[in-house]
């Protein structure tokens, strides 16, 4: 192969592969008042060696490709030559990266240097490192025979220098450092249109039609954590941001505290995974499986979890502000004390979910299923619960002021001491709801169904109950002053000692209703139906009625007080 490019490359690899530029250049650029400790100097040496090696490996990779194009007739020799050059690169990778995990500050400085360097070849460098990473993931280097075992060679060198070293730790440090560099190259490339298609690194391998899930990264995590629990997260966790992990199988993985911000995790399987305290801000987790995952204290603000499976997941104390969770499955999930301000949960399934003490201000729950959910003491002010299913939900002590709950199913729900002031409950179903102590001033309940509900002593002042159905409801001692009950169905209601002063009861069906001791002063009874209505001891001062109103079947009128002169003839 004399005279070819490969011969020149092979000669160059036999020369000092570990050449390092003098430190003077770096030190000169630093503040002269700074004192350099041995550890700082060591880091500077590692930084400069890494910078120059990354440039060199990319050049070699590029020259290999060019040489391959010129020696097509020398297949046998070219294969041997390629193998030698690649082995040289792999040996240098182990020698340079096998004794410690790269620190974020070193990686940042190296990337800053490369980006401004005229010798930076990101595509070729990515190809070199990705080939090594794939072979490392298969255990090719650590499983090699002693004569070809690169991690063992590095370990023996370290021990000869009285540096404690273990074979697996050397292999793990090397592989994770290469993974870190690949993740940084991917993040750099995705920010540049000209490189976006050329450098797209899949840490877990690229999914295809036959194998939708890829388990390469999970094997890496388990391999690293076999040495020490949390080893992978501690070393690589901060570098996972904006990475591409779509379709990865990471079930049961330990990823506590990792930084997945802005990452592509669409379709990933993270079932039963440990993501406590993880940073997932702005990540794409659409259609992901997070069933039974532990996300307590995680930051999920702005995350896309549409159509994701979060059933029985632990999201207690998590930050989900502005997150997209429409059509997601959160059945049985623990969202206690979570922050869901402005979160989109439309059409989500939250059956039996625990949202106790959570903050849900301005969240969108339209068409969501909250059957049997625990929302006690939650802050739901301004939320949209239009057409949501809240049957048997516990909303005791919750703040639903100014919320939109029109058309929602609240049948058999618990609303003890719930704040429903200014809440829109138009056409909502509140049948058999427990409303004791609920605050309903200025609420809109027009067209609502409130059959069988207990409203004893409830404050309904200024409430809009137009066309509402309250048949058989008990409203003893309730405050309905200036409430709008026009065209409402109030058959058999018990208004004993209730305050209905100024209430609008026009065209309401009051058949068999009981107003014993009620205050109906200044109320409007025009065109209402009063068949068998009981007005015993009711205050009828200045009531309004139409002249054709039928009073003949009214009971207790003779015992009413402040009866207008025009009605005294019916006593």
NUKE-851264 format. One record per residue (C-alpha): residue number from 1; x, y, z; residue in three letters. Coordinates in Angstrom, 1 decimal, decimal comma. Layout:
N
<NUM <X Y Z> ALA>;
...
% end
This chain:
571
<1 <0,0 0,0 0,0> UNK>;
<2 <3,0 2,2 -0,4> UNK>;
<3 <2,2 5,7 -1,6> UNK>;
<4 <-1,5 5,6 -0,6> UNK>;
<5 <-3,3 7,8 1,9> UNK>;
<6 <-3,7 4,8 4,2> UNK>;
<7 <0,1 4,4 4,5> UNK>;
<8 <0,4 8,0 5,5> UNK>;
<9 <-2,3 7,6 8,1> UNK>;
<10 <-0,8 4,5 9,5> UNK>;
<11 <2,6 6,2 9,8> UNK>;
<12 <0,9 9,1 11,6> UNK>;
<13 <-0,8 6,8 14,1> UNK>;
<14 <2,5 5,3 15,1> UNK>;
<15 <3,8 8,6 16,2> UNK>;
<16 <3,0 10,0 19,7> UNK>;
<17 <-0,7 9,6 19,9> UNK>;
<18 <-0,8 11,4 23,2> UNK>;
<19 <0,9 14,6 22,2> UNK>;
<20 <-0,3 17,5 24,3> UNK>;
<21 <0,2 21,2 23,6> UNK>;
<22 <2,1 23,1 26,3> UNK>;
<23 <-0,1 24,5 29,0> UNK>;
<24 <1,4 27,9 28,7> UNK>;
<25 <-1,2 29,0 26,1> UNK>;
<26 <-4,1 28,1 28,4> UNK>;
<27 <-2,6 29,4 31,6> UNK>;
<28 <-1,6 32,7 29,9> UNK>;
<29 <-5,3 33,3 29,1> UNK>;
<30 <-6,3 32,9 32,7> UNK>;
<31 <-6,2 35,6 35,3> UNK>;
<32 <-2,6 35,8 36,5> UNK>;
<33 <-3,8 36,1 40,1> UNK>;
<34 <-5,4 32,6 40,0> UNK>;
<35 <-3,4 29,9 41,7> UNK>;
<36 <-3,5 26,5 40,0> UNK>;
<37 <-3,9 23,5 42,2> UNK>;
<38 <-2,8 20,1 41,0> UNK>;
<39 <-6,4 19,2 40,4> UNK>;
<40 <-7,0 22,3 38,3> UNK>;
<41 <-3,8 21,6 36,2> UNK>;
<42 <-5,0 18,0 35,7> UNK>;
<43 <-8,3 19,3 34,4> UNK>;
<44 <-6,6 21,7 32,1> UNK>;
<45 <-4,4 18,8 30,7> UNK>;
<46 <-7,5 16,6 30,2> UNK>;
<47 <-9,3 19,4 28,5> UNK>;
<48 <-6,6 20,2 26,0> UNK>;
<49 <-5,9 16,5 25,3> UNK>;
<50 <-9,6 15,9 24,7> UNK>;
<51 <-9,9 19,0 22,4> UNK>;
<52 <-7,0 17,9 20,2> UNK>;
<53 <-7,9 14,3 20,2> UNK>;
<54 <-11,5 15,0 19,1> UNK>;
<55 <-10,1 17,1 16,2> UNK>;
<56 <-7,6 14,4 15,3> UNK>;
<57 <-10,1 11,5 15,4> UNK>;
<58 <-12,5 13,4 13,1> UNK>;
<59 <-9,6 14,0 10,6> UNK>;
<60 <-8,6 10,4 10,6> UNK>;
<61 <-12,2 9,3 10,0> UNK>;
<62 <-12,5 11,7 7,1> UNK>;
<63 <-9,2 10,5 5,6> UNK>;
<64 <-10,3 6,9 6,0> UNK>;
<65 <-13,4 7,6 3,9> UNK>;
<66 <-11,3 9,4 1,2> UNK>;
<67 <-8,8 6,6 1,2> UNK>;
<68 <-11,5 4,0 0,8> UNK>;
<69 <-12,6 5,8 -2,4> UNK>;
<70 <-9,1 5,5 -4,0> UNK>;
<71 <-8,1 1,9 -3,1> UNK>;
<72 <-11,2 0,0 -4,2> UNK>;
<73 <-8,9 -2,6 -5,9> UNK>;
<74 <-7,0 -3,4 -2,7> UNK>;
<75 <-9,9 -4,7 -0,5> UNK>;
<76 <-7,9 -7,1 1,7> UNK>;
<77 <-5,2 -4,6 2,6> UNK>;
<78 <-7,7 -1,8 3,1> UNK>;
<79 <-9,7 -3,8 5,6> UNK>;
<80 <-6,5 -4,5 7,6> UNK>;
<81 <-5,5 -0,8 7,4> UNK>;
<82 <-9,0 0,4 8,5> UNK>;
<83 <-8,9 -2,0 11,4> UNK>;
<84 <-5,5 -0,7 12,6> UNK>;
<85 <-6,6 2,9 12,4> UNK>;
<86 <-9,9 2,2 14,2> UNK>;
<87 <-8,1 0,2 16,9> UNK>;
<88 <-5,7 3,1 17,4> UNK>;
<89 <-8,7 5,5 17,8> UNK>;
<90 <-10,4 3,1 20,2> UNK>;
<91 <-7,2 2,6 22,2> UNK>;
<92 <-6,8 6,4 22,5> UNK>;
<93 <-10,5 6,7 23,6> UNK>;
<94 <-9,9 4,3 26,5> UNK>;
<95 <-6,6 5,9 27,4> UNK>;
<96 <-8,1 9,4 27,4> UNK>;
<97 <-11,6 8,8 28,8> UNK>;
<98 <-11,2 5,6 31,0> UNK>;
<99 <-10,1 7,0 34,3> UNK>;
<100 <-12,8 9,5 35,4> UNK>;
<101 <-16,2 10,9 34,4> UNK>;
<102 <-16,2 14,1 32,5> UNK>;
<103 <-17,4 17,1 34,4> UNK>;
<104 <-20,0 19,5 32,9> UNK>;
<105 <-17,6 22,5 33,0> UNK>;
<106 <-14,9 20,6 31,1> UNK>;
<107 <-17,4 19,4 28,4> UNK>;
<108 <-18,7 23,0 28,0> UNK>;
<109 <-15,2 24,3 27,5> UNK>;
<110 <-14,3 21,6 25,1> UNK>;
<111 <-17,4 22,2 23,0> UNK>;
<112 <-16,8 25,9 23,0> UNK>;
<113 <-13,3 25,3 21,8> UNK>;
<114 <-14,4 22,9 19,0> UNK>;
<115 <-17,2 25,2 17,8> UNK>;
<116 <-14,7 28,0 17,2> UNK>;
<117 <-12,0 25,7 15,8> UNK>;
<118 <-11,3 25,6 12,0> UNK>;
<119 <-10,5 21,9 12,4> UNK>;
<120 <-13,9 21,0 13,9> UNK>;
<121 <-15,6 18,3 11,8> UNK>;
<122 <-18,8 17,5 13,8> UNK>;
<123 <-20,3 14,9 11,3> UNK>;
<124 <-17,1 12,8 11,1> UNK>;
<125 <-16,5 13,1 14,9> UNK>;
<126 <-20,1 12,0 15,5> UNK>;
<127 <-19,5 9,0 13,3> UNK>;
<128 <-16,3 7,9 15,0> UNK>;
<129 <-17,8 8,2 18,5> UNK>;
<130 <-21,2 6,6 17,6> UNK>;
<131 <-19,4 3,6 16,1> UNK>;
<132 <-17,4 3,2 19,3> UNK>;
<133 <-20,5 3,6 21,4> UNK>;
<134 <-22,5 1,0 19,6> UNK>;
<135 <-19,6 -1,5 19,9> UNK>;
<136 <-19,2 -0,6 23,6> UNK>;
<137 <-22,9 -1,2 24,2> UNK>;
<138 <-22,5 -4,7 22,8> UNK>;
<139 <-19,6 -5,4 25,3> UNK>;
<140 <-17,2 -5,9 22,5> UNK>;
<141 <-14,2 -4,3 24,2> UNK>;
<142 <-14,6 -5,6 27,7> UNK>;
<143 <-15,3 -9,1 26,4> UNK>;
<144 <-12,2 -9,2 24,1> UNK>;
<145 <-9,3 -11,6 24,6> UNK>;
<146 <-6,6 -10,3 27,0> UNK>;
<147 <-4,3 -9,3 24,1> UNK>;
<148 <-7,0 -7,1 22,5> UNK>;
<149 <-8,8 -6,0 25,7> UNK>;
<150 <-8,5 -2,3 25,7> UNK>;
<151 <-10,2 -1,6 29,1> UNK>;
<152 <-7,9 -4,2 30,7> UNK>;
<153 <-4,9 -2,5 29,1> UNK>;
<154 <-6,0 0,9 30,6> UNK>;
<155 <-6,6 -0,7 34,0> UNK>;
<156 <-3,1 -2,2 34,1> UNK>;
<157 <-1,6 1,2 33,2> UNK>;
<158 <-3,5 2,9 36,0> UNK>;
<159 <-2,5 0,2 38,5> UNK>;
<160 <1,2 0,6 37,5> UNK>;
<161 <0,8 4,2 38,4> UNK>;
<162 <-0,6 3,2 41,8> UNK>;
<163 <-4,1 4,4 40,8> UNK>;
<164 <-6,8 2,0 42,1> UNK>;
<165 <-8,8 0,8 39,1> UNK>;
<166 <-11,4 -1,9 38,3> UNK>;
<167 <-12,0 -3,3 34,9> UNK>;
<168 <-15,7 -2,6 34,8> UNK>;
<169 <-15,3 0,9 36,1> UNK>;
<170 <-12,7 1,7 33,4> UNK>;
<171 <-15,1 0,4 30,8> UNK>;
<172 <-18,1 2,2 32,3> UNK>;
<173 <-16,3 5,6 32,6> UNK>;
<174 <-15,1 5,3 28,9> UNK>;
<175 <-18,5 4,4 27,5> UNK>;
<176 <-20,4 7,1 29,5> UNK>;
<177 <-17,9 9,8 28,5> UNK>;
<178 <-18,4 8,9 24,9> UNK>;
<179 <-22,1 9,0 25,4> UNK>;
<180 <-21,8 12,4 27,0> UNK>;
<181 <-19,9 13,7 24,0> UNK>;
<182 <-22,4 12,2 21,5> UNK>;
<183 <-25,3 13,9 23,4> UNK>;
<184 <-23,5 17,2 23,3> UNK>;
<185 <-22,8 16,9 19,6> UNK>;
<186 <-26,5 16,0 19,0> UNK>;
<187 <-27,7 19,0 20,9> UNK>;
<188 <-25,3 21,3 19,0> UNK>;
<189 <-26,3 19,8 15,6> UNK>;
<190 <-30,1 20,1 16,3> UNK>;
<191 <-29,7 23,8 16,8> UNK>;
<192 <-28,2 24,2 13,3> UNK>;
<193 <-30,3 23,5 10,2> UNK>;
<194 <-27,4 22,4 8,1> UNK>;
<195 <-26,5 19,7 10,6> UNK>;
<196 <-29,9 18,7 11,8> UNK>;
<197 <-30,3 15,8 9,4> UNK>;
<198 <-26,7 14,7 9,4> UNK>;
<199 <-26,3 14,3 13,2> UNK>;
<200 <-29,2 12,7 14,9> UNK>;
<201 <-28,1 10,5 17,8> UNK>;
<202 <-30,4 7,9 19,3> UNK>;
<203 <-28,9 6,9 22,7> UNK>;
<204 <-31,0 3,8 22,9> UNK>;
<205 <-30,8 2,9 19,2> UNK>;
<206 <-33,2 4,0 16,4> UNK>;
<207 <-36,6 2,3 16,5> UNK>;
<208 <-37,9 0,7 13,3> UNK>;
<209 <-41,1 -0,9 12,1> UNK>;
<210 <-40,2 -4,4 13,5> UNK>;
<211 <-38,7 -3,2 16,8> UNK>;
<212 <-40,6 -0,2 18,0> UNK>;
<213 <-39,0 -0,3 21,4> UNK>;
<214 <-35,2 -0,2 21,8> UNK>;
<215 <-33,5 -1,4 25,0> UNK>;
<216 <-29,9 -0,4 24,4> UNK>;
<217 <-29,9 2,5 26,9> UNK>;
<218 <-31,7 0,4 29,5> UNK>;
<219 <-28,9 -2,1 29,3> UNK>;
<220 <-26,4 0,7 29,7> UNK>;
<221 <-28,2 2,0 32,8> UNK>;
<222 <-28,4 -1,4 34,4> UNK>;
<223 <-24,7 -2,1 33,6> UNK>;
<224 <-23,6 1,2 35,1> UNK>;
<225 <-25,8 0,9 38,2> UNK>;
<226 <-24,5 -2,7 38,8> UNK>;
<227 <-21,3 -1,0 40,1> UNK>;
<228 <-23,2 1,6 42,2> UNK>;
<229 <-26,9 2,5 42,4> UNK>;
<230 <-27,5 5,8 40,7> UNK>;
<231 <-24,1 5,7 38,8> UNK>;
<232 <-25,7 6,4 35,4> UNK>;
<233 <-27,9 9,3 36,7> UNK>;
<234 <-25,0 10,9 38,6> UNK>;
<235 <-22,6 10,8 35,6> UNK>;
<236 <-24,8 11,3 32,6> UNK>;
<237 <-28,0 12,8 34,1> UNK>;
<238 <-27,2 16,4 33,4> UNK>;
<239 <-26,3 15,7 29,8> UNK>;
<240 <-29,6 14,1 28,7> UNK>;
<241 <-31,3 17,4 28,0> UNK>;
<242 <-32,6 17,9 24,5> UNK>;
<243 <-31,6 14,3 23,7> UNK>;
<244 <-33,4 11,9 21,4> UNK>;
<245 <-34,9 8,9 23,2> UNK>;
<246 <-38,0 8,3 21,2> UNK>;
<247 <-39,2 4,7 21,3> UNK>;
<248 <-36,7 3,7 24,1> UNK>;
<249 <-37,6 0,9 26,5> UNK>;
<250 <-36,7 2,2 30,0> UNK>;
<251 <-39,1 0,3 32,2> UNK>;
<252 <-37,9 0,1 35,9> UNK>;
<253 <-34,9 2,4 35,0> UNK>;
<254 <-33,4 4,5 37,8> UNK>;
<255 <-33,4 8,0 36,4> UNK>;
<256 <-33,9 10,0 39,6> UNK>;
<257 <-32,8 13,6 39,3> UNK>;
<258 <-31,9 13,4 35,6> UNK>;
<259 <-32,3 16,4 33,2> UNK>;
<260 <-34,6 15,4 30,4> UNK>;
<261 <-35,6 19,1 29,7> UNK>;
<262 <-36,5 19,6 26,0> UNK>;
<263 <-35,8 15,9 25,3> UNK>;
<264 <-37,7 13,8 22,7> UNK>;
<265 <-39,3 10,9 24,7> UNK>;
<266 <-42,2 10,3 22,5> UNK>;
<267 <-43,5 6,7 22,7> UNK>;
<268 <-40,9 5,9 25,4> UNK>;
<269 <-41,7 3,1 27,9> UNK>;
<270 <-40,9 4,4 31,4> UNK>;
<271 <-43,3 2,2 33,3> UNK>;
<272 <-42,3 1,7 36,9> UNK>;
<273 <-39,3 4,0 36,3> UNK>;
<274 <-37,8 6,1 39,1> UNK>;
<275 <-37,9 9,8 38,0> UNK>;
<276 <-38,1 11,4 41,4> UNK>;
<277 <-36,9 15,0 41,2> UNK>;
<278 <-36,3 14,7 37,4> UNK>;
<279 <-36,3 17,8 35,2> UNK>;
<280 <-38,6 17,2 32,3> UNK>;
<281 <-39,5 20,8 31,4> UNK>;
<282 <-40,6 21,2 27,8> UNK>;
<283 <-40,0 17,5 27,0> UNK>;
<284 <-42,0 15,6 24,5> UNK>;
<285 <-43,6 12,5 26,2> UNK>;
<286 <-46,6 12,2 23,9> UNK>;
<287 <-48,0 8,6 23,9> UNK>;
<288 <-45,3 7,6 26,5> UNK>;
<289 <-45,9 4,9 29,0> UNK>;
<290 <-45,4 6,1 32,6> UNK>;
<291 <-47,7 3,7 34,3> UNK>;
<292 <-46,7 3,2 38,0> UNK>;
<293 <-43,7 5,5 37,5> UNK>;
<294 <-42,4 7,6 40,4> UNK>;
<295 <-42,4 11,3 39,4> UNK>;
<296 <-42,8 12,8 42,8> UNK>;
<297 <-41,2 16,2 43,0> UNK>;
<298 <-40,4 16,2 39,3> UNK>;
<299 <-40,5 19,3 37,2> UNK>;
<300 <-42,9 18,7 34,2> UNK>;
<301 <-43,8 22,3 33,4> UNK>;
<302 <-44,6 22,7 29,7> UNK>;
<303 <-44,2 19,0 29,0> UNK>;
<304 <-46,2 17,3 26,3> UNK>;
<305 <-47,9 14,2 27,8> UNK>;
<306 <-50,8 14,0 25,4> UNK>;
<307 <-52,2 10,5 25,1> UNK>;
<308 <-49,6 9,3 27,7> UNK>;
<309 <-50,3 6,5 30,1> UNK>;
<310 <-49,8 7,8 33,7> UNK>;
<311 <-52,1 5,3 35,4> UNK>;
<312 <-51,2 4,8 39,1> UNK>;
<313 <-48,2 7,1 38,6> UNK>;
<314 <-46,9 9,0 41,6> UNK>;
<315 <-46,9 12,7 40,8> UNK>;
<316 <-47,2 14,0 44,3> UNK>;
<317 <-45,6 17,5 44,6> UNK>;
<318 <-44,8 17,6 40,9> UNK>;
<319 <-44,8 20,8 38,9> UNK>;
<320 <-47,1 20,4 35,9> UNK>;
<321 <-47,7 24,1 35,1> UNK>;
<322 <-48,7 24,6 31,5> UNK>;
<323 <-48,3 20,9 30,8> UNK>;
<324 <-50,3 19,2 28,0> UNK>;
<325 <-52,1 16,1 29,3> UNK>;
<326 <-55,1 16,0 27,0> UNK>;
<327 <-56,4 12,4 26,4> UNK>;
<328 <-53,9 11,1 28,9> UNK>;
<329 <-54,6 8,3 31,3> UNK>;
<330 <-54,2 9,4 34,9> UNK>;
<331 <-56,5 6,9 36,5> UNK>;
<332 <-55,5 6,1 40,0> UNK>;
<333 <-52,6 8,6 39,8> UNK>;
<334 <-51,3 10,4 42,9> UNK>;
<335 <-51,3 14,2 42,1> UNK>;
<336 <-51,6 15,3 45,7> UNK>;
<337 <-50,1 18,8 46,3> UNK>;
<338 <-49,1 19,0 42,7> UNK>;
<339 <-49,0 22,2 40,7> UNK>;
<340 <-51,2 22,1 37,7> UNK>;
<341 <-51,8 25,8 37,0> UNK>;
<342 <-52,9 26,2 33,4> UNK>;
<343 <-52,5 22,5 32,6> UNK>;
<344 <-54,4 21,0 29,7> UNK>;
<345 <-56,3 17,9 30,9> UNK>;
<346 <-59,1 18,0 28,4> UNK>;
<347 <-60,6 14,5 27,8> UNK>;
<348 <-58,1 13,0 30,3> UNK>;
<349 <-59,0 10,0 32,4> UNK>;
<350 <-58,6 10,8 36,1> UNK>;
<351 <-60,8 8,1 37,5> UNK>;
<352 <-60,0 7,7 41,2> UNK>;
<353 <-57,1 10,0 40,9> UNK>;
<354 <-55,8 11,8 44,1> UNK>;
<355 <-55,6 15,6 43,6> UNK>;
<356 <-55,9 16,5 47,2> UNK>;
<357 <-54,4 19,9 48,1> UNK>;
<358 <-53,3 20,4 44,4> UNK>;
<359 <-53,3 23,8 42,7> UNK>;
<360 <-55,3 23,6 39,5> UNK>;
<361 <-56,0 27,3 38,8> UNK>;
<362 <-57,1 27,9 35,1> UNK>;
<363 <-56,5 24,2 34,2> UNK>;
<364 <-58,6 22,7 31,4> UNK>;
<365 <-60,6 19,7 32,5> UNK>;
<366 <-63,2 19,9 29,8> UNK>;
<367 <-64,7 16,5 29,0> UNK>;
<368 <-62,3 14,9 31,5> UNK>;
<369 <-63,3 11,8 33,5> UNK>;
<370 <-62,9 12,5 37,3> UNK>;
<371 <-65,2 9,7 38,5> UNK>;
<372 <-64,5 9,1 42,2> UNK>;
<373 <-61,5 11,5 42,2> UNK>;
<374 <-60,3 13,1 45,4> UNK>;
<375 <-60,2 16,9 44,9> UNK>;
<376 <-60,7 17,8 48,5> UNK>;
<377 <-59,1 21,2 49,5> UNK>;
<378 <-57,8 21,6 45,9> UNK>;
<379 <-57,6 25,1 44,3> UNK>;
<380 <-59,8 25,0 41,2> UNK>;
<381 <-60,5 28,7 40,8> UNK>;
<382 <-61,1 29,6 37,1> UNK>;
<383 <-60,8 26,0 35,9> UNK>;
<384 <-62,8 24,7 32,9> UNK>;
<385 <-64,7 21,5 33,9> UNK>;
<386 <-67,3 21,8 31,1> UNK>;
<387 <-69,0 18,4 30,5> UNK>;
<388 <-66,5 16,7 32,9> UNK>;
<389 <-67,6 13,6 34,8> UNK>;
<390 <-67,3 14,3 38,5> UNK>;
<391 <-69,7 11,7 39,7> UNK>;
<392 <-68,9 10,6 43,2> UNK>;
<393 <-65,9 13,0 43,3> UNK>;
<394 <-64,8 14,5 46,6> UNK>;
<395 <-64,6 18,3 46,3> UNK>;
<396 <-65,0 19,1 50,0> UNK>;
<397 <-63,3 22,3 50,9> UNK>;
<398 <-62,2 22,9 47,3> UNK>;
<399 <-62,2 26,4 45,8> UNK>;
<400 <-64,2 26,3 42,6> UNK>;
<401 <-64,9 30,1 42,5> UNK>;
<402 <-65,3 31,5 39,0> UNK>;
<403 <-64,9 28,0 37,5> UNK>;
<404 <-66,8 26,8 34,4> UNK>;
<405 <-68,7 23,6 35,2> UNK>;
<406 <-71,4 23,8 32,7> UNK>;
<407 <-72,9 20,4 31,6> UNK>;
<408 <-70,8 18,6 34,1> UNK>;
<409 <-71,9 15,5 36,0> UNK>;
<410 <-71,6 16,1 39,7> UNK>;
<411 <-74,2 13,6 40,8> UNK>;
<412 <-73,6 12,1 44,2> UNK>;
<413 <-70,5 14,2 44,6> UNK>;
<414 <-69,2 15,6 47,9> UNK>;
<415 <-69,3 19,4 48,0> UNK>;
<416 <-69,1 20,0 51,8> UNK>;
<417 <-67,9 23,6 52,4> UNK>;
<418 <-66,9 23,9 48,7> UNK>;
<419 <-66,5 27,5 47,4> UNK>;
<420 <-68,8 27,7 44,3> UNK>;
<421 <-69,2 31,5 44,3> UNK>;
<422 <-69,5 32,9 40,8> UNK>;
<423 <-69,2 29,4 39,4> UNK>;
<424 <-71,0 28,6 36,1> UNK>;
<425 <-72,9 25,3 36,7> UNK>;
<426 <-75,3 25,7 33,8> UNK>;
<427 <-77,1 22,5 32,9> UNK>;
<428 <-74,9 20,6 35,4> UNK>;
<429 <-76,2 17,5 37,1> UNK>;
<430 <-76,0 17,9 40,9> UNK>;
<431 <-78,4 15,1 41,7> UNK>;
<432 <-77,9 13,8 45,3> UNK>;
<433 <-74,8 15,9 45,7> UNK>;
<434 <-73,8 16,7 49,3> UNK>;
<435 <-73,8 20,5 49,4> UNK>;
<436 <-73,9 21,1 53,1> UNK>;
<437 <-71,9 24,3 53,9> UNK>;
<438 <-71,2 25,0 50,2> UNK>;
<439 <-70,8 28,6 49,2> UNK>;
<440 <-72,9 29,4 46,1> UNK>;
<441 <-73,4 33,2 46,0> UNK>;
<442 <-73,7 34,5 42,5> UNK>;
<443 <-73,3 31,0 41,0> UNK>;
<444 <-75,1 30,2 37,7> UNK>;
<445 <-77,2 27,1 38,1> UNK>;
<446 <-79,6 27,8 35,3> UNK>;
<447 <-80,9 24,5 33,8> UNK>;
<448 <-79,1 22,5 36,5> UNK>;
<449 <-80,5 19,2 37,8> UNK>;
<450 <-80,3 19,2 41,6> UNK>;
<451 <-82,7 16,3 42,4> UNK>;
<452 <-82,4 14,8 45,9> UNK>;
<453 <-79,7 17,3 47,0> UNK>;
<454 <-79,5 18,5 50,5> UNK>;
<455 <-79,2 22,3 50,5> UNK>;
<456 <-80,2 23,0 54,2> UNK>;
<457 <-78,7 26,3 55,3> UNK>;
<458 <-76,8 26,8 52,0> UNK>;
<459 <-76,1 30,4 50,8> UNK>;
<460 <-77,7 30,7 47,4> UNK>;
<461 <-78,1 34,5 47,4> UNK>;
<462 <-78,1 36,0 43,9> UNK>;
<463 <-77,8 32,5 42,4> UNK>;
<464 <-79,2 31,9 38,9> UNK>;
<465 <-81,4 28,8 39,1> UNK>;
<466 <-83,5 29,7 36,0> UNK>;
<467 <-85,1 26,5 34,6> UNK>;
<468 <-83,3 24,4 37,2> UNK>;
<469 <-84,9 21,2 38,4> UNK>;
<470 <-84,8 21,0 42,2> UNK>;
<471 <-87,7 18,6 42,7> UNK>;
<472 <-87,9 17,4 46,2> UNK>;
<473 <-84,8 19,3 47,4> UNK>;
<474 <-84,6 20,4 51,0> UNK>;
<475 <-83,7 24,1 51,3> UNK>;
<476 <-84,6 24,7 55,0> UNK>;
<477 <-83,1 27,9 56,3> UNK>;
<478 <-81,2 28,4 53,0> UNK>;
<479 <-80,4 31,9 51,8> UNK>;
<480 <-82,1 32,5 48,4> UNK>;
<481 <-82,4 36,2 48,6> UNK>;
<482 <-82,6 37,8 45,1> UNK>;
<483 <-82,0 34,4 43,5> UNK>;
<484 <-83,4 33,7 40,1> UNK>;
<485 <-85,7 30,7 40,3> UNK>;
<486 <-87,8 31,7 37,2> UNK>;
<487 <-89,3 28,7 35,3> UNK>;
<488 <-87,5 26,4 37,8> UNK>;
<489 <-89,1 23,1 38,8> UNK>;
<490 <-89,5 23,2 42,6> UNK>;
<491 <-92,1 20,5 43,1> UNK>;
<492 <-92,2 19,3 46,7> UNK>;
<493 <-89,2 21,5 47,7> UNK>;
<494 <-89,0 22,3 51,4> UNK>;
<495 <-88,2 26,1 51,9> UNK>;
<496 <-89,1 26,1 55,6> UNK>;
<497 <-87,6 29,3 57,2> UNK>;
<498 <-85,6 30,0 54,0> UNK>;
<499 <-84,8 33,6 53,0> UNK>;
<500 <-86,4 34,2 49,6> UNK>;
<501 <-86,7 38,0 49,8> UNK>;
<502 <-86,5 39,6 46,4> UNK>;
<503 <-86,3 36,2 44,7> UNK>;
<504 <-87,6 35,7 41,2> UNK>;
<505 <-90,1 32,7 41,3> UNK>;
<506 <-92,0 33,8 38,1> UNK>;
<507 <-93,3 30,9 36,1> UNK>;
<508 <-91,8 28,4 38,6> UNK>;
<509 <-93,6 25,2 39,4> UNK>;
<510 <-94,2 25,4 43,2> UNK>;
<511 <-96,6 22,5 43,4> UNK>;
<512 <-96,6 21,0 46,9> UNK>;
<513 <-93,7 23,2 47,9> UNK>;
<514 <-93,4 24,1 51,6> UNK>;
<515 <-92,7 27,7 52,6> UNK>;
<516 <-93,4 27,4 56,3> UNK>;
<517 <-91,9 30,4 58,0> UNK>;
<518 <-90,1 31,4 54,8> UNK>;
<519 <-89,4 35,1 54,0> UNK>;
<520 <-91,0 35,7 50,6> UNK>;
<521 <-91,0 39,5 50,9> UNK>;
<522 <-90,6 41,4 47,6> UNK>;
<523 <-90,4 38,1 45,8> UNK>;
<524 <-92,0 37,6 42,3> UNK>;
<525 <-94,6 34,8 42,0> UNK>;
<526 <-96,0 35,9 38,7> UNK>;
<527 <-97,4 33,0 36,6> UNK>;
<528 <-96,0 30,4 39,0> UNK>;
<529 <-97,9 27,2 39,8> UNK>;
<530 <-99,1 27,1 43,4> UNK>;
<531 <-101,1 23,9 43,6> UNK>;
<532 <-101,1 22,6 47,2> UNK>;
<533 <-98,3 25,0 48,1> UNK>;
<534 <-97,9 25,5 51,8> UNK>;
<535 <-97,4 29,2 52,9> UNK>;
<536 <-97,9 28,8 56,6> UNK>;
<537 <-96,2 31,5 58,6> UNK>;
<538 <-94,6 32,8 55,4> UNK>;
<539 <-93,8 36,5 55,1> UNK>;
<540 <-95,6 37,7 52,0> UNK>;
<541 <-94,9 41,4 52,4> UNK>;
<542 <-95,1 43,2 49,0> UNK>;
<543 <-94,9 40,0 47,0> UNK>;
<544 <-95,6 40,4 43,2> UNK>;
<545 <-98,1 38,2 41,4> UNK>;
<546 <-100,2 38,3 38,3> UNK>;
<547 <-103,9 38,9 38,6> UNK>;
<548 <-104,8 35,5 37,1> UNK>;
<549 <-102,7 33,5 39,6> UNK>;
<550 <-104,6 30,6 41,1> UNK>;
<551 <-104,5 30,9 45,0> UNK>;
<552 <-107,5 28,6 45,7> UNK>;
<553 <-105,4 25,5 46,3> UNK>;
<554 <-102,8 27,3 48,4> UNK>;
<555 <-102,5 25,9 51,9> UNK>;
<556 <-101,7 27,9 55,1> UNK>;
<557 <-102,4 31,3 53,5> UNK>;
<558 <-104,6 32,1 56,5> UNK>;
<559 <-101,5 31,7 58,8> UNK>;
<560 <-99,2 33,8 56,6> UNK>;
<561 <-98,0 37,2 57,7> UNK>;
<562 <-98,0 40,5 56,0> UNK>;
<563 <-100,5 39,3 53,4> UNK>;
<564 <-101,3 42,0 50,9> UNK>;
<565 <-104,9 43,3 51,1> UNK>;
<566 <-105,7 41,9 47,6> UNK>;
<567 <-105,0 38,4 48,9> UNK>;
<568 <-106,8 38,5 52,2> UNK>;
<569 <-110,0 37,3 50,5> UNK>;
<570 <-108,3 34,0 49,9> UNK>;
<571 <-107,6 33,4 53,6> UNK>;
% end
